[in-house]
Amino acid sequence: MALISFPKSSLLILLALVPSCQGSKRQVRFGDKATFTQMCVRNCLKDYEDYLTEGNKPDPVGQCNINLDLGRGEWDPKAAVYSEAESDKTTPPPGYFDSPAVLEALQWDCKSLCNYSCFQSHARRSANEKKIPIKYAEKWPFVRVFGVEEFMSFLACLLNGLIHIYYLTSNKLRPLFVGPEGYRMKTPMIIYSVVCLNSYLWSAFYFISSNKRTETMDLFFAFFKSIITTWVTVYRIGGSGAGENAFGNTCAFISLAALAPFLFIFAFYVYLMTSFTFNPMMSMRLQLAFMGLHVIMWVYWSLIGRGRGKGYRWKGLACLFFLNLITFIEVVLGWDIDDFPPYFGLFDNKSIWLLFTVPLTSLWYSFLMNDTKWEVDAMEKKKK
Ligand SMILES: *[C@@H]1O[C@H](CO)[C@@H](O)[C@H](O)[C@H]1NC(C)=O
């Protein structure tokens, strides 16, 4: 049995390696290089400067809406004024439910609104003329919702985060996945949940507004999550299954010490990214490698582990299978590089991937609760 099933799980190693040898990047044209966009931005900025030289104080976003009518209407570079009659009523407005207060709170200013408005105008024109969609300043023209840049991805992060908060704060559910007082997995499981929650929080910030800072935090904490997940898996699978660690005792310290090398890897990663080269692609590959390792360990456990948890291991395997499937589509088929323009200005590859992870997160918790119960029961039995 073991001999037959092991090669299957080792196939997953390939899954972690394939993203490293991906094909070349497709050439993308940028809409911000188009004459229309450049003129539009220039006129928009000029009107803004004129407004300031008239002695008006810069009042970040509210003033753009009053004087430049940005973020609402279509900017027409020929007339240099927004014209209600010319706007195409059948296409969606540049932003949904934006209010100056929200835009200001999210640090949009008139200049970035000039960009946004002109990019959206050009994107709509291209769509009306049935031209192929193009990127603007290296990004697809997402339509803002409540001032949030990539709303669907943001929403998916929020939902994932809420699941973690729900399990962490529920007095009924928390003991079911962290186990009773004195159980070796108690602290690691809490750390795991908090680290996942933290990672989704930073992703959410990134999707609200992508800039160097939010991108860095998102990458770092996503990598941290993959490191901690791997540690928790080593810790969990390494135990005897009866509440003991790999050394056959219940000393929490020994198992917690296993965290040290993982923290060292993270420190080295931070050093690489900050002092050596800030490379988001490398970060993603490293993260995938650790996620691959985590998957291999669980699959190994499920197929040729100690035969524990026979009844519920399908949950864990189903989670890993679907997570791999969507990651395979996302990464291996190259969606993350040759990504497609967002449908309705909202749904792109990342948001679809993230929305699929929402039900998987709850299924994974359900699996963890079953496994904790199995270990705790075995622990009780052994005591008697
Ligand atoms: C506007 O877009 C251009 C690229 O077309 C970019 O270089 C510039 O930094 C953007 N400005 C703002 C304020 O976002």
PDBQT file of the ligand as one rigid body, heavy atoms in Angstrom, charges set to zero:
ROOT
HETATM    1  C1  LIG A 401      -0.166  58.457 -13.289  1.00  0.00    +0.000 C 
HETATM    2  O1  LIG A 401       0.202  57.461 -14.245  1.00  0.00    +0.000 OA
HETATM    3  C2  LIG A 401       1.541  57.518 -14.705  1.00  0.00    +0.000 C 
HETATM    4  C3  LIG A 401       1.720  56.429 -15.730  1.00  0.00    +0.000 C 
HETATM    5  O2  LIG A 401       0.936  56.690 -16.851  1.00  0.00    +0.000 OA
HETATM    6  C4  LIG A 401       2.485  57.352 -13.558  1.00  0.00    +0.000 C 
HETATM    7  O3  LIG A 401       3.818  57.438 -13.996  1.00  0.00    +0.000 OA
HETATM    8  C5  LIG A 401       2.208  58.375 -12.479  1.00  0.00    +0.000 C 
HETATM    9  O4  LIG A 401       3.044  58.140 -11.365  1.00  0.00    +0.000 OA
HETATM   10  C6  LIG A 401       0.749  58.340 -12.062  1.00  0.00    +0.000 C 
HETATM   11  N1  LIG A 401       0.487  59.387 -11.107  1.00  0.00    +0.000 N 
HETATM   12  C7  LIG A 401      -0.236  59.231 -10.001  1.00  0.00    +0.000 C 
HETATM   13  C8  LIG A 401      -0.358  60.397  -9.094  1.00  0.00    +0.000 C 
HETATM   14  O5  LIG A 401      -0.770  58.168  -9.720  1.00  0.00    +0.000 OA
ENDROOT
TORSDOF 0
